[in-house]
């Protein structure tokens, strides 16, 4: 479990440079699955991961990437988000 806590931020940083619609959904699914598995009981970890992954994809779709084709959200060093060409 500790490996996952160290791996998830690295994965998030790798995918956060330019978030396309697919990357946003993948990151939401992975993050949701990790959180779902972490908060569920020992016998229900798989079910918790599946529910968490579904919730993560739904949340990432609602937050969503930039709506225009060829546009992506970027985040600067202060954590501010802006839209620019991919």
Secondary structure in CASP SS format (residue, H / E / C, confidence):
PFRMAT SS
TARGET T0000
AUTHOR 0000-0000-0000
METHOD secondary structure of the structure
MODEL  1
X C 1.00
X H 1.00
X H 1.00
X H 1.00
X H 1.00
X H 1.00
X H 1.00
X H 1.00
X H 1.00
X H 1.00
X H 1.00
X H 1.00
X H 1.00
X H 1.00
X H 1.00
X C 1.00
X C 1.00
X C 1.00
X E 1.00
X C 1.00
X H 1.00
X H 1.00
X H 1.00
X H 1.00
X H 1.00
X H 1.00
X H 1.00
X H 1.00
X H 1.00
X H 1.00
X H 1.00
X H 1.00
X H 1.00
X H 1.00
X H 1.00
X H 1.00
X H 1.00
X H 1.00
X H 1.00
X C 1.00
X C 1.00
X H 1.00
X H 1.00
X H 1.00
X H 1.00
X H 1.00
X H 1.00
X H 1.00
X H 1.00
X H 1.00
X H 1.00
X H 1.00
X H 1.00
X H 1.00
X H 1.00
X H 1.00
X H 1.00
X H 1.00
X H 1.00
X H 1.00
X H 1.00
X H 1.00
X H 1.00
X C 1.00
X C 1.00
X C 1.00
X C 1.00
X C 1.00
X C 1.00
X C 1.00
X E 1.00
X E 1.00
X E 1.00
X E 1.00
X E 1.00
X C 1.00
X C 1.00
X C 1.00
X C 1.00
X C 1.00
X E 1.00
X E 1.00
X E 1.00
X E 1.00
X E 1.00
X C 1.00
END
